[in-house]
Amino acid sequence: MRETVAYITSSASLAAYTITGLVRHLMVTTGGAITITLPAVSECAGEIFTVYLDSDGGTDITITDAGDDPDFTDITIADEDHFSVFISNGVRWMYIQTGAAA
């Protein structure tokens, strides 16, 4: 299976994006606030996903789950060059790193 990177280059008219298919890395480069929804945790055991805010420009990214992990708490990325990395164990989403790119 080949992983892909998806780019959101203008979210001004896009308020939400759901990660699907082979997308494992999502980069948001410009636009307004957007909510990113992770795939169903039960379908992604062992999978790692990265969401990265490349350029801020007033953009806030809210990352949420598909509603199947009762312990998941939404995460907001509000600063340029910050990212979050998530892994699924098939039951829960765990974020293994959130912070600034080195």
Secondary structure, DSSP 8 states (H G I E B T S, - for coil): ---EEEEE---TT--EEE--TTEEEEEE-SSS-EEEE---GGG-BT-EEEEEE---TT--EEEE--S--TT---EEE-STTEEEEEEE-SS-EEEEEEEE--
